[in-house]
Amino acid sequence: MQVILAVEAPTTFRFDKVIELDEAYHLLKADQYSQIYEFMRPFTDAMYNSLLGSDDPSDEEPAS
């Protein structure tokens, strides 16, 4: 189980891990997309395979 808590203003509460976003409207920086994509690809492939029976949702024929 995972709990994600986000706060907008500084707080005195101490968290185990803090990720400070320093660029508005961006969670990742442009140079991080490829690395994260490669890391996440097996998980998304497994998800699509479980849900759709295919690694890539574009392999599915459109619903009629």
mmCIF file of the N, C-alpha and C atoms, coordinates in Angstrom:
data_MODEL
# 
_entry.id   MODEL 
# 
loop_
_atom_site.group_PDB 
_atom_site.id 
_atom_site.type_symbol 
_atom_site.label_atom_id 
_atom_site.label_alt_id 
_atom_site.label_comp_id 
_atom_site.label_asym_id 
_atom_site.label_entity_id 
_atom_site.label_seq_id 
_atom_site.pdbx_PDB_ins_code 
_atom_site.Cartn_x 
_atom_site.Cartn_y 
_atom_site.Cartn_z 
_atom_site.occupancy 
_atom_site.B_iso_or_equiv 
_atom_site.pdbx_formal_charge 
_atom_site.auth_seq_id 
_atom_site.auth_comp_id 
_atom_site.auth_asym_id 
_atom_site.auth_atom_id 
_atom_site.pdbx_PDB_model_num 
ATOM 1   N N  . MET A 1 1  ? 0.836   -1.170 0.000   1.00 0.00 ? 1  MET A N  1 
ATOM 2   C CA . MET A 1 1  ? 0.000   0.000  0.000   1.00 0.00 ? 1  MET A CA 1 
ATOM 3   C C  . MET A 1 1  ? 0.885   1.238  0.000   1.00 0.00 ? 1  MET A C  1 
ATOM 4   N N  . GLN A 1 2  ? 0.413   2.282  -0.692  1.00 0.00 ? 2  GLN A N  1 
ATOM 5   C CA . GLN A 1 2  ? 1.197   3.503  -0.796  1.00 0.00 ? 2  GLN A CA 1 
ATOM 6   C C  . GLN A 1 2  ? 0.297   4.698  -0.537  1.00 0.00 ? 2  GLN A C  1 
ATOM 7   N N  . VAL A 1 3  ? 0.801   5.650  0.204   1.00 0.00 ? 3  VAL A N  1 
ATOM 8   C CA . VAL A 1 3  ? 0.066   6.880  0.470   1.00 0.00 ? 3  VAL A CA 1 
ATOM 9   C C  . VAL A 1 3  ? 0.904   8.039  -0.051  1.00 0.00 ? 3  VAL A C  1 
ATOM 10  N N  . ILE A 1 4  ? 0.303   8.866  -0.881  1.00 0.00 ? 4  ILE A N  1 
ATOM 11  C CA . ILE A 1 4  ? 0.981   10.045 -1.395  1.00 0.00 ? 4  ILE A CA 1 
ATOM 12  C C  . ILE A 1 4  ? 0.255   11.266 -0.854  1.00 0.00 ? 4  ILE A C  1 
ATOM 13  N N  . LEU A 1 5  ? 0.994   12.125 -0.203  1.00 0.00 ? 5  LEU A N  1 
ATOM 14  C CA . LEU A 1 5  ? 0.428   13.342 0.367   1.00 0.00 ? 5  LEU A CA 1 
ATOM 15  C C  . LEU A 1 5  ? 1.134   14.528 -0.260  1.00 0.00 ? 5  LEU A C  1 
ATOM 16  N N  . ALA A 1 6  ? 0.357   15.489 -0.710  1.00 0.00 ? 6  ALA A N  1 
ATOM 17  C CA . ALA A 1 6  ? 0.937   16.691 -1.310  1.00 0.00 ? 6  ALA A CA 1 
ATOM 18  C C  . ALA A 1 6  ? 0.491   17.913 -0.532  1.00 0.00 ? 6  ALA A C  1 
ATOM 19  N N  . VAL A 1 7  ? 1.411   18.821 -0.318  1.00 0.00 ? 7  VAL A N  1 
ATOM 20  C CA . VAL A 1 7  ? 1.095   20.094 0.322   1.00 0.00 ? 7  VAL A CA 1 
ATOM 21  C C  . VAL A 1 7  ? 1.671   21.209 -0.537  1.00 0.00 ? 7  VAL A C  1 
ATOM 22  N N  . GLU A 1 8  ? 0.976   22.345 -0.553  1.00 0.00 ? 8  GLU A N  1 
ATOM 23  C CA . GLU A 1 8  ? 1.425   23.466 -1.384  1.00 0.00 ? 8  GLU A CA 1 
ATOM 24  C C  . GLU A 1 8  ? 2.319   24.437 -0.631  1.00 0.00 ? 8  GLU A C  1 
ATOM 25  N N  . ALA A 1 9  ? 2.191   24.495 0.652   1.00 0.00 ? 9  ALA A N  1 
ATOM 26  C CA . ALA A 1 9  ? 2.949   25.459 1.445   1.00 0.00 ? 9  ALA A CA 1 
ATOM 27  C C  . ALA A 1 9  ? 3.912   24.721 2.369   1.00 0.00 ? 9  ALA A C  1 
ATOM 28  N N  . PRO A 1 10 ? 4.993   25.360 2.746   1.00 0.00 ? 10 PRO A N  1 
ATOM 29  C CA . PRO A 1 10 ? 5.923   24.733 3.701   1.00 0.00 ? 10 PRO A CA 1 
ATOM 30  C C  . PRO A 1 10 ? 5.190   24.369 4.998   1.00 0.00 ? 10 PRO A C  1 
ATOM 31  N N  . THR A 1 11 ? 5.641   23.299 5.607   1.00 0.00 ? 11 THR A N  1 
ATOM 32  C CA . THR A 1 11 ? 5.036   22.832 6.847   1.00 0.00 ? 11 THR A CA 1 
ATOM 33  C C  . THR A 1 11 ? 6.138   22.443 7.828   1.00 0.00 ? 11 THR A C  1 
ATOM 34  N N  . THR A 1 12 ? 5.814   22.405 9.088   1.00 0.00 ? 12 THR A N  1 
ATOM 35  C CA . THR A 1 12 ? 6.792   21.982 10.092  1.00 0.00 ? 12 THR A CA 1 
ATOM 36  C C  . THR A 1 12 ? 6.771   20.470 10.297  1.00 0.00 ? 12 THR A C  1 
ATOM 37  N N  . PHE A 1 13 ? 5.787   19.777 9.699   1.00 0.00 ? 13 PHE A N  1 
ATOM 38  C CA . PHE A 1 13 ? 5.709   18.325 9.812   1.00 0.00 ? 13 PHE A CA 1 
ATOM 39  C C  . PHE A 1 13 ? 6.876   17.692 9.071   1.00 0.00 ? 13 PHE A C  1 
ATOM 40  N N  . ARG A 1 14 ? 7.509   16.704 9.675   1.00 0.00 ? 14 ARG A N  1 
ATOM 41  C CA . ARG A 1 14 ? 8.649   16.031 9.046   1.00 0.00 ? 14 ARG A CA 1 
ATOM 42  C C  . ARG A 1 14 ? 8.179   14.783 8.318   1.00 0.00 ? 14 ARG A C  1 
ATOM 43  N N  . PHE A 1 15 ? 8.445   14.706 7.032   1.00 0.00 ? 15 PHE A N  1 
ATOM 44  C CA . PHE A 1 15 ? 8.097   13.560 6.204   1.00 0.00 ? 15 PHE A CA 1 
ATOM 45  C C  . PHE A 1 15 ? 9.329   12.689 6.007   1.00 0.00 ? 15 PHE A C  1 
ATOM 46  N N  . ASP A 1 16 ? 9.105   11.397 5.701   1.00 0.00 ? 16 ASP A N  1 
ATOM 47  C CA . ASP A 1 16 ? 10.220  10.493 5.422   1.00 0.00 ? 16 ASP A CA 1 
ATOM 48  C C  . ASP A 1 16 ? 10.953  10.893 4.156   1.00 0.00 ? 16 ASP A C  1 
ATOM 49  N N  . LYS A 1 17 ? 10.182  11.324 3.154   1.00 0.00 ? 17 LYS A N  1 
ATOM 50  C CA . LYS A 1 17 ? 10.779  11.715 1.875   1.00 0.00 ? 17 LYS A CA 1 
ATOM 51  C C  . LYS A 1 17 ? 10.017  12.910 1.338   1.00 0.00 ? 17 LYS A C  1 
ATOM 52  N N  . VAL A 1 18 ? 10.743  13.888 0.855   1.00 0.00 ? 18 VAL A N  1 
ATOM 53  C CA . VAL A 1 18 ? 10.134  15.094 0.295   1.00 0.00 ? 18 VAL A CA 1 
ATOM 54  C C  . VAL A 1 18 ? 10.664  15.290 -1.116  1.00 0.00 ? 18 VAL A C  1 
ATOM 55  N N  . ILE A 1 19 ? 9.759   15.483 -2.047  1.00 0.00 ? 19 ILE A N  1 
ATOM 56  C CA . ILE A 1 19 ? 10.127  15.818 -3.421  1.00 0.00 ? 19 ILE A CA 1 
ATOM 57  C C  . ILE A 1 19 ? 9.595   17.213 -3.678  1.00 0.00 ? 19 ILE A C  1 
ATOM 58  N N  . GLU A 1 20 ? 10.499  18.139 -3.904  1.00 0.00 ? 20 GLU A N  1 
ATOM 59  C CA . GLU A 1 20 ? 10.090  19.513 -4.168  1.00 0.00 ? 20 GLU A CA 1 
ATOM 60  C C  . GLU A 1 20 ? 10.052  19.744 -5.672  1.00 0.00 ? 20 GLU A C  1 
ATOM 61  N N  . LEU A 1 21 ? 8.897   20.171 -6.162  1.00 0.00 ? 21 LEU A N  1 
ATOM 62  C CA . LEU A 1 21 ? 8.746   20.479 -7.578  1.00 0.00 ? 21 LEU A CA 1 
ATOM 63  C C  . LEU A 1 21 ? 9.145   21.935 -7.775  1.00 0.00 ? 21 LEU A C  1 
ATOM 64  N N  . ASP A 1 22 ? 10.094  22.152 -8.663  1.00 0.00 ? 22 ASP A N  1 
ATOM 65  C CA . ASP A 1 22 ? 10.616  23.510 -8.827  1.00 0.00 ? 22 ASP A CA 1 
ATOM 66  C C  . ASP A 1 22 ? 10.249  24.149 -10.163 1.00 0.00 ? 22 ASP A C  1 
ATOM 67  N N  . GLU A 1 23 ? 9.452   23.461 -10.955 1.00 0.00 ? 23 GLU A N  1 
ATOM 68  C CA . GLU A 1 23 ? 9.033   24.006 -12.242 1.00 0.00 ? 23 GLU A CA 1 
ATOM 69  C C  . GLU A 1 23 ? 7.520   23.864 -12.351 1.00 0.00 ? 23 GLU A C  1 
ATOM 70  N N  . ALA A 1 24 ? 6.828   24.963 -12.521 1.00 0.00 ? 24 ALA A N  1 
ATOM 71  C CA . ALA A 1 24 ? 5.360   24.948 -12.558 1.00 0.00 ? 24 ALA A CA 1 
ATOM 72  C C  . ALA A 1 24 ? 4.846   24.050 -13.683 1.00 0.00 ? 24 ALA A C  1 
ATOM 73  N N  . TYR A 1 25 ? 3.829   23.254 -13.353 1.00 0.00 ? 25 TYR A N  1 
ATOM 74  C CA . TYR A 1 25 ? 3.116   22.397 -14.299 1.00 0.00 ? 25 TYR A CA 1 
ATOM 75  C C  . TYR A 1 25 ? 3.972   21.262 -14.874 1.00 0.00 ? 25 TYR A C  1 
ATOM 76  N N  . HIS A 1 26 ? 5.070   20.921 -14.230 1.00 0.00 ? 26 HIS A N  1 
ATOM 77  C CA . HIS A 1 26 ? 5.915   19.824 -14.711 1.00 0.00 ? 26 HIS A CA 1 
ATOM 78  C C  . HIS A 1 26 ? 6.342   18.960 -13.538 1.00 0.00 ? 26 HIS A C  1 
ATOM 79  N N  . LEU A 1 27 ? 6.051   17.692 -13.627 1.00 0.00 ? 27 LEU A N  1 
ATOM 80  C CA . LEU A 1 27 ? 6.530   16.760 -12.617 1.00 0.00 ? 27 LEU A CA 1 
ATOM 81  C C  . LEU A 1 27 ? 7.921   16.258 -12.988 1.00 0.00 ? 27 LEU A C  1 
ATOM 82  N N  . LEU A 1 28 ? 8.119   15.988 -14.279 1.00 0.00 ? 28 LEU A N  1 
ATOM 83  C CA . LEU A 1 28 ? 9.424   15.544 -14.780 1.00 0.00 ? 28 LEU A CA 1 
ATOM 84  C C  . LEU A 1 28 ? 10.052  16.642 -15.623 1.00 0.00 ? 28 LEU A C  1 
ATOM 85  N N  . LYS A 1 29 ? 11.355  16.597 -15.719 1.00 0.00 ? 29 LYS A N  1 
ATOM 86  C CA . LYS A 1 29 ? 12.077  17.474 -16.632 1.00 0.00 ? 29 LYS A CA 1 
ATOM 87  C C  . LYS A 1 29 ? 12.213  16.726 -17.969 1.00 0.00 ? 29 LYS A C  1 
ATOM 88  N N  . ALA A 1 30 ? 12.359  17.462 -19.050 1.00 0.00 ? 30 ALA A N  1 
ATOM 89  C CA . ALA A 1 30 ? 12.385  16.870 -20.392 1.00 0.00 ? 30 ALA A CA 1 
ATOM 90  C C  . ALA A 1 30 ? 13.419  15.750 -20.518 1.00 0.00 ? 30 ALA A C  1 
ATOM 91  N N  . ASP A 1 31 ? 14.591  15.901 -19.897 1.00 0.00 ? 31 ASP A N  1 
ATOM 92  C CA . ASP A 1 31 ? 15.640  14.883 -20.023 1.00 0.00 ? 31 ASP A CA 1 
ATOM 93  C C  . ASP A 1 31 ? 15.379  13.635 -19.183 1.00 0.00 ? 31 ASP A C  1 
ATOM 94  N N  . GLN A 1 32 ? 14.305  13.617 -18.387 1.00 0.00 ? 32 GLN A N  1 
ATOM 95  C CA . GLN A 1 32 ? 13.986  12.461 -17.545 1.00 0.00 ? 32 GLN A CA 1 
ATOM 96  C C  . GLN A 1 32 ? 12.964  11.519 -18.184 1.00 0.00 ? 32 GLN A C  1 
ATOM 97  N N  . TYR A 1 33 ? 12.262  11.958 -19.228 1.00 0.00 ? 33 TYR A N  1 
ATOM 98  C CA . TYR A 1 33 ? 11.184  11.161 -19.801 1.00 0.00 ? 33 TYR A CA 1 
ATOM 99  C C  . TYR A 1 33 ? 11.647  9.797  -20.313 1.00 0.00 ? 33 TYR A C  1 
ATOM 100 N N  . SER A 1 34 ? 12.736  9.766  -21.034 1.00 0.00 ? 34 SER A N  1 
ATOM 101 C CA . SER A 1 34 ? 13.218  8.508  -21.599 1.00 0.00 ? 34 SER A CA 1 
ATOM 102 C C  . SER A 1 34 ? 13.553  7.494  -20.512 1.00 0.00 ? 34 SER A C  1 
ATOM 103 N N  . GLN A 1 35 ? 14.259  7.928  -19.485 1.00 0.00 ? 35 GLN A N  1 
ATOM 104 C CA . GLN A 1 35 ? 14.640  7.029  -18.386 1.00 0.00 ? 35 GLN A CA 1 
ATOM 105 C C  . GLN A 1 35 ? 13.409  6.493  -17.665 1.00 0.00 ? 35 GLN A C  1 
ATOM 106 N N  . ILE A 1 36 ? 12.447  7.353  -17.382 1.00 0.00 ? 36 ILE A N  1 
ATOM 107 C CA . ILE A 1 36 ? 11.233  6.930  -16.688 1.00 0.00 ? 36 ILE A CA 1 
ATOM 108 C C  . ILE A 1 36 ? 10.399  6.020  -17.574 1.00 0.00 ? 36 ILE A C  1 
ATOM 109 N N  . TYR A 1 37 ? 10.328  6.335  -18.870 1.00 0.00 ? 37 TYR A N  1 
ATOM 110 C CA . TYR A 1 37 ? 9.586   5.487  -19.806 1.00 0.00 ? 37 TYR A CA 1 
ATOM 111 C C  . TYR A 1 37 ? 10.155  4.070  -19.814 1.00 0.00 ? 37 TYR A C  1 
ATOM 112 N N  . GLU A 1 38 ? 11.471  3.957  -19.910 1.00 0.00 ? 38 GLU A N  1 
ATOM 113 C CA . GLU A 1 38 ? 12.107  2.632  -19.925 1.00 0.00 ? 38 GLU A CA 1 
ATOM 114 C C  . GLU A 1 38 ? 11.857  1.879  -18.626 1.00 0.00 ? 38 GLU A C  1 
ATOM 115 N N  . PHE A 1 39 ? 11.870  2.571  -17.502 1.00 0.00 ? 39 PHE A N  1 
ATOM 116 C CA . PHE A 1 39 ? 11.603  1.944  -16.212 1.00 0.00 ? 39 PHE A CA 1 
ATOM 117 C C  . PHE A 1 39 ? 10.152  1.475  -16.121 1.00 0.00 ? 39 PHE A C  1 
ATOM 118 N N  . MET A 1 40 ? 9.217   2.299  -16.578 1.00 0.00 ? 40 MET A N  1 
ATOM 119 C CA . MET A 1 40 ? 7.788   2.008  -16.442 1.00 0.00 ? 40 MET A CA 1 
ATOM 120 C C  . MET A 1 40 ? 7.245   1.058  -17.507 1.00 0.00 ? 40 MET A C  1 
ATOM 121 N N  . ARG A 1 41 ? 7.906   0.924  -18.634 1.00 0.00 ? 41 ARG A N  1 
ATOM 122 C CA . ARG A 1 41 ? 7.382   0.137  -19.755 1.00 0.00 ? 41 ARG A CA 1 
ATOM 123 C C  . ARG A 1 41 ? 6.970   -1.285 -19.370 1.00 0.00 ? 41 ARG A C  1 
ATOM 124 N N  . PRO A 1 42 ? 7.763   -2.053 -18.620 1.00 0.00 ? 42 PRO A N  1 
ATOM 125 C CA . PRO A 1 42 ? 7.318   -3.403 -18.253 1.00 0.00 ? 42 PRO A CA 1 
ATOM 126 C C  . PRO A 1 42 ? 6.018   -3.393 -17.435 1.00 0.00 ? 42 PRO A C  1 
ATOM 127 N N  . PHE A 1 43 ? 5.849   -2.394 -16.598 1.00 0.00 ? 43 PHE A N  1 
ATOM 128 C CA . PHE A 1 43 ? 4.635   -2.308 -15.783 1.00 0.00 ? 43 PHE A CA 1 
ATOM 129 C C  . PHE A 1 43 ? 3.418   -1.967 -16.640 1.00 0.00 ? 43 PHE A C  1 
ATOM 130 N N  . THR A 1 44 ? 3.577   -1.012 -17.564 1.00 0.00 ? 44 THR A N  1 
ATOM 131 C CA . THR A 1 44 ? 2.438   -0.658 -18.428 1.00 0.00 ? 44 THR A CA 1 
ATOM 132 C C  . THR A 1 44 ? 2.130   -1.792 -19.388 1.00 0.00 ? 44 THR A C  1 
ATOM 133 N N  . ASP A 1 45 ? 3.156   -2.487 -19.893 1.00 0.00 ? 45 ASP A N  1 
ATOM 134 C CA . ASP A 1 45 ? 2.912   -3.643 -20.760 1.00 0.00 ? 45 ASP A CA 1 
ATOM 135 C C  . ASP A 1 45 ? 2.127   -4.725 -20.018 1.00 0.00 ? 45 ASP A C  1 
ATOM 136 N N  . ALA A 1 46 ? 2.512   -5.003 -18.779 1.00 0.00 ? 46 ALA A N  1 
ATOM 137 C CA . ALA A 1 46 ? 1.804   -6.014 -17.988 1.00 0.00 ? 46 ALA A CA 1 
ATOM 138 C C  . ALA A 1 46 ? 0.364   -5.585 -17.724 1.00 0.00 ? 46 ALA A C  1 
ATOM 139 N N  . MET A 1 47 ? 0.151   -4.291 -17.463 1.00 0.00 ? 47 MET A N  1 
ATOM 140 C CA . MET A 1 47 ? -1.196  -3.783 -17.224 1.00 0.00 ? 47 MET A CA 1 
ATOM 141 C C  . MET A 1 47 ? -2.065  -3.961 -18.472 1.00 0.00 ? 47 MET A C  1 
ATOM 142 N N  . TYR A 1 48 ? -1.544  -3.508 -19.634 1.00 0.00 ? 48 TYR A N  1 
ATOM 143 C CA . TYR A 1 48 ? -2.321  -3.635 -20.868 1.00 0.00 ? 48 TYR A CA 1 
ATOM 144 C C  . TYR A 1 48 ? -2.556  -5.100 -21.232 1.00 0.00 ? 48 TYR A C  1 
ATOM 145 N N  . ASN A 1 49 ? -1.548  -5.940 -20.994 1.00 0.00 ? 49 ASN A N  1 
ATOM 146 C CA . ASN A 1 49 ? -1.702  -7.363 -21.297 1.00 0.00 ? 49 ASN A CA 1 
ATOM 147 C C  . ASN A 1 49 ? -2.792  -7.981 -20.436 1.00 0.00 ? 49 ASN A C  1 
ATOM 148 N N  . SER A 1 50 ? -2.836  -7.609 -19.170 1.00 0.00 ? 50 SER A N  1 
ATOM 149 C CA . SER A 1 50 ? -3.854  -8.130 -18.270 1.00 0.00 ? 50 SER A CA 1 
ATOM 150 C C  . SER A 1 50 ? -5.248  -7.625 -18.639 1.00 0.00 ? 50 SER A C  1 
ATOM 151 N N  . LEU A 1 51 ? -5.327  -6.347 -18.991 1.00 0.00 ? 51 LEU A N  1 
ATOM 152 C CA . LEU A 1 51 ? -6.626  -5.757 -19.304 1.00 0.00 ? 51 LEU A CA 1 
ATOM 153 C C  . LEU A 1 51 ? -7.115  -6.077 -20.706 1.00 0.00 ? 51 LEU A C  1 
ATOM 154 N N  . LEU A 1 52 ? -6.191  -6.063 -21.670 1.00 0.00 ? 52 LEU A N  1 
ATOM 155 C CA . LEU A 1 52 ? -6.592  -6.160 -23.074 1.00 0.00 ? 52 LEU A CA 1 
ATOM 156 C C  . LEU A 1 52 ? -6.064  -7.394 -23.798 1.00 0.00 ? 52 LEU A C  1 
ATOM 157 N N  . GLY A 1 53 ? -5.166  -8.114 -23.160 1.00 0.00 ? 53 GLY A N  1 
ATOM 158 C CA . GLY A 1 53 ? -4.567  -9.269 -23.819 1.00 0.00 ? 53 GLY A CA 1 
ATOM 159 C C  . GLY A 1 53 ? -3.507  -8.855 -24.830 1.00 0.00 ? 53 GLY A C  1 
ATOM 160 N N  . SER A 1 54 ? -2.970  -7.647 -24.706 1.00 0.00 ? 54 SER A N  1 
ATOM 161 C CA . SER A 1 54 ? -1.966  -7.129 -25.624 1.00 0.00 ? 54 SER A CA 1 
ATOM 162 C C  . SER A 1 54 ? -1.058  -6.165 -24.871 1.00 0.00 ? 54 SER A C  1 
ATOM 163 N N  . ASP A 1 55 ? 0.230   -6.142 -25.241 1.00 0.00 ? 55 ASP A N  1 
ATOM 164 C CA . ASP A 1 55 ? 1.156   -5.206 -24.606 1.00 0.00 ? 55 ASP A CA 1 
ATOM 165 C C  . ASP A 1 55 ? 0.890   -3.773 -25.028 1.00 0.00 ? 55 ASP A C  1 
ATOM 166 N N  . ASP A 1 56 ? 0.392   -3.591 -26.232 1.00 0.00 ? 56 ASP A N  1 
ATOM 167 C CA . ASP A 1 56 ? 0.212   -2.243 -26.779 1.00 0.00 ? 56 ASP A CA 1 
ATOM 168 C C  . ASP A 1 56 ? -1.247  -2.027 -27.113 1.00 0.00 ? 56 ASP A C  1 
ATOM 169 N N  . PRO A 1 57 ? -1.886  -1.039 -26.517 1.00 0.00 ? 57 PRO A N  1 
ATOM 170 C CA . PRO A 1 57 ? -3.310  -0.816 -26.777 1.00 0.00 ? 57 PRO A CA 1 
ATOM 171 C C  . PRO A 1 57 ? -3.601  -0.490 -28.229 1.00 0.00 ? 57 PRO A C  1 
ATOM 172 N N  . SER A 1 58 ? -2.629  -0.032 -28.989 1.00 0.00 ? 58 SER A N  1 
ATOM 173 C CA . SER A 1 58 ? -2.870  0.254  -30.397 1.00 0.00 ? 58 SER A CA 1 
ATOM 174 C C  . SER A 1 58 ? -2.989  -1.023 -31.223 1.00 0.00 ? 58 SER A C  1 
ATOM 175 N N  . ASP A 1 59 ? -2.603  -2.182 -30.640 1.00 0.00 ? 59 ASP A N  1 
ATOM 176 C CA . ASP A 1 59 ? -2.775  -3.461 -31.329 1.00 0.00 ? 59 ASP A CA 1 
ATOM 177 C C  . ASP A 1 59 ? -4.244  -3.885 -31.386 1.00 0.00 ? 59 ASP A C  1 
ATOM 178 N N  . GLU A 1 60 ? -5.041  -3.353 -30.500 1.00 0.00 ? 60 GLU A N  1 
ATOM 179 C CA . GLU A 1 60 ? -6.456  -3.715 -30.430 1.00 0.00 ? 60 GLU A CA 1 
ATOM 180 C C  . GLU A 1 60 ? -7.214  -3.082 -31.583 1.00 0.00 ? 60 GLU A C  1 
ATOM 181 N N  . GLU A 1 61 ? -8.199  -3.818 -32.094 1.00 0.00 ? 61 GLU A N  1 
ATOM 182 C CA . GLU A 1 61 ? -9.056  -3.264 -33.124 1.00 0.00 ? 61 GLU A CA 1 
ATOM 183 C C  . GLU A 1 61 ? -10.076 -2.347 -32.484 1.00 0.00 ? 61 GLU A C  1 
ATOM 184 N N  . PRO A 1 62 ? -10.482 -1.277 -33.180 1.00 0.00 ? 62 PRO A N  1 
ATOM 185 C CA . PRO A 1 62 ? -11.456 -0.370 -32.600 1.00 0.00 ? 62 PRO A CA 1 
ATOM 186 C C  . PRO A 1 62 ? -12.796 -1.053 -32.335 1.00 0.00 ? 62 PRO A C  1 
ATOM 187 N N  . ALA A 1 63 ? -13.446 -0.656 -31.258 1.00 0.00 ? 63 ALA A N  1 
ATOM 188 C CA . ALA A 1 63 ? -14.765 -1.206 -30.941 1.00 0.00 ? 63 ALA A CA 1 
ATOM 189 C C  . ALA A 1 63 ? -15.769 -0.701 -31.960 1.00 0.00 ? 63 ALA A C  1 
ATOM 190 N N  . SER A 1 64 ? -16.699 -1.565 -32.317 1.00 0.00 ? 64 SER A N  1 
ATOM 191 C CA . SER A 1 64 ? -17.706 -1.119 -33.306 1.00 0.00 ? 64 SER A CA 1 
ATOM 192 C C  . SER A 1 64 ? -19.026 -0.815 -32.642 1.00 0.00 ? 64 SER A C  1 
# 
